[in-house]
């Protein structure tokens, strides 16, 4: 598992405690579970981060952080995973959500053309908003569940693989060398 790699880039709890701006949150952010990287905190962070990545809202990282704190999952990882939805992936993700929403609600897909103004956004949300938000919610829940169990499985698999390689290495060291004439 890339635990060592991820851990190398995460700030230490001591550095976090020294940041004066974070004093606004009191002692909530000083919980070690928010910064410790283990199987439980990683799988929870994937669930939180991937859920909010599918939500078409501004400030997804803030929502992810607010949800990560009471769930006591890895805060930096949950916030970073929100960037699965970025300017390159968001159009495809939103279109997929819209299609899923139309299927679930049995609503016809409405044709629309994008315009970058508030009037278009307001009008479009009245026509495509319900299927879009339904699809986003379903895709967020699905991604959250899949991410949770996938990371749990990958973490367990990597631990088993590591233990097996150590066992094989130990066995190879214990075998006497072959006699050579």
C-alpha positions in Angstrom: 0.0 0.0 0.0 1.3 3.5 -0.7 1.0 4.3 3.0 4.6 5.5 3.3 4.3 7.6 0.2 1.1 9.2 1.3 2.4 9.7 4.9 5.4 11.5 3.6 3.3 14.3 2.2 0.8 14.6 5.1 1.5 17.2 7.8 2.4 16.0 11.3 -0.1 16.7 14.1 2.5 18.9 15.8 2.7 21.1 12.7 -1.1 21.3 12.6 -1.3 22.3 16.2 1.1 25.2 15.5 -1.1 26.7 12.9 -2.9 29.6 14.6 -5.7 29.8 12.0 -6.9 26.3 13.0 -7.4 27.4 16.6 -10.8 28.6 15.5 -11.9 24.9 15.4 -10.7 24.3 18.9 -9.5 20.9 19.8 -11.5 19.0 17.2 -8.7 19.1 14.6 -6.2 17.8 17.2 -7.7 14.4 17.1 -5.0 12.0 16.0 -7.4 9.9 14.0 -7.9 12.8 11.6 -4.2 12.7 10.7 -3.2 9.0 11.2 -3.2 6.9 8.1 -4.5 3.3 8.7 -7.0 1.0 7.0 -10.0 2.4 8.9 -9.1 6.0 8.3 -8.2 5.5 4.7 -11.4 3.6 3.7 -13.5 6.2 5.5 -11.7 9.0 3.8 -12.3 7.4 0.4 -16.0 7.1 1.2 -16.3 10.7 2.3 -14.1 12.2 -0.5 -15.7 10.2 -3.3 -19.2 11.0 -2.1 -18.6 14.8 -2.2 -16.7 14.5 -5.5 -20.0 13.6 -7.2 -21.9 16.5 -5.7 -22.2 19.5 -8.1 -21.7 22.1 -5.3 -19.1 24.8 -4.7 -16.8 24.2 -1.7 -16.8 20.4 -2.0 -13.6 20.3 0.0 -15.2 22.2 2.9 -18.1 19.7 3.0 -15.7 16.8 2.8 -13.7 18.2 5.7 -16.8 19.0 7.8 -18.0 15.4 7.3 -14.5 13.8 7.9 -14.1 15.4 11.4 -17.1 13.8 13.2 -16.5 10.5 11.4 -12.8 10.6 12.5 -11.4 9.6 9.1 -8.2 10.9 7.5 -8.9 14.6 6.8 -6.2 15.3 4.2 -7.1 12.3 2.2 -10.8 12.9 2.2 -10.3 16.5 1.1 -7.8 15.5 -1.6 -10.2 12.9 -3.1 -12.7 15.6 -3.9 -10.4 16.5 -6.8 -11.6 13.4 -8.6 -14.1 15.9 -9.9 -12.1 18.6 -11.6 -12.6 20.9 -14.6 -11.7 18.0 -16.9 -13.8 15.3 -15.4 -16.8 17.3 -14.2 -18.7 17.6 -17.5 -18.6 13.9 -18.1 -19.5 13.2 -14.4 -22.5 15.6 -14.5 -23.7 14.2 -17.8 -23.5 10.6 -16.4 -25.4 11.8 -13.3 -28.1 13.4 -15.4 -28.5 10.2 -17.4 -28.7 8.0 -14.3 -31.2 10.4 -12.8 -33.4 10.3 -15.9 -33.4 6.5 -15.8 -34.2 6.3 -12.1 -37.0 8.9 -12.3 -38.2 7.5 -15.7 -38.0 11.1 -17.0 -37.2 11.9 -20.7 -33.8 13.3 -21.3 -34.2 17.0 -22.1 -31.8 18.4 -24.8 -29.9 21.5 -23.6 -27.0 23.7 -24.7 -24.6 25.2 -22.3 -24.4 28.9 -21.7 -22.2 30.5 -19.1 -24.7 32.8 -17.4 -26.9 32.8 -14.4 -30.2 32.9 -16.3 -29.3 29.8 -18.2 -28.3 28.1 -15.0 -31.5 29.0 -13.3 -33.7 27.9 -16.2 -31.7 24.6 -16.6 -31.9 23.7 -13.0 -35.7 24.0 -13.2 -35.8 21.5 -16.1 -32.9 19.2 -15.5 -32.2 19.8 -11.8 -34.2 16.9 -10.3 -32.7 14.2 -12.5 -29.2 15.7 -12.2 -29.3 15.9 -8.4 -30.9 12.4 -8.1 -28.1 11.0 -10.3 -25.4 12.9 -8.4 -26.7 11.5 -5.1 -26.9 7.9 -6.4 -23.5 8.1 -8.0 -22.0 9.7 -4.9 -23.4 6.9 -2.7 -22.3 4.2 -5.1 -18.7 5.7 -5.5 -18.6 6.0 -1.7 -19.5 2.4 -1.1 -17.3 1.0 -3.9 -14.3 3.2 -2.7 -14.8 2.1 0.9 -14.7 -1.6 0.1 -12.1 -1.3 -2.6 -9.6 0.4 -0.3 -10.4 -2.0 2.5 -9.7 -5.0 0.2 -6.6 -3.4 -1.3 -5.2 -2.6 2.1 -5.8 -6.2 3.4 -4.4 -7.6 0.2 -1.2 -5.5 0.5 -0.7 -6.6 4.1 -1.2 -10.3 3.2 1.3 -9.9 0.3 3.8 -8.2 2.6 3.5 -10.9 5.2 3.9 -13.6 2.6 7.0 -12.0 1.2 8.5 -11.7 4.7 7.7 -15.4 5.4 9.3 -16.5 2.1 12.3 -14.4 2.8 12.6 -15.9 6.3 12.3 -19.5 4.9 14.9 -18.9 2.3 17.3 -17.6 5.0 16.7 -20.7 7.1 17.4 -23.3 4.4 21.0 -24.6 4.5 23.1 -23.8 1.5 23.4 -26.6 -1.1 26.6 -28.6 -1.0 28.8 -27.7 -3.9 31.7 -30.0 -4.7 
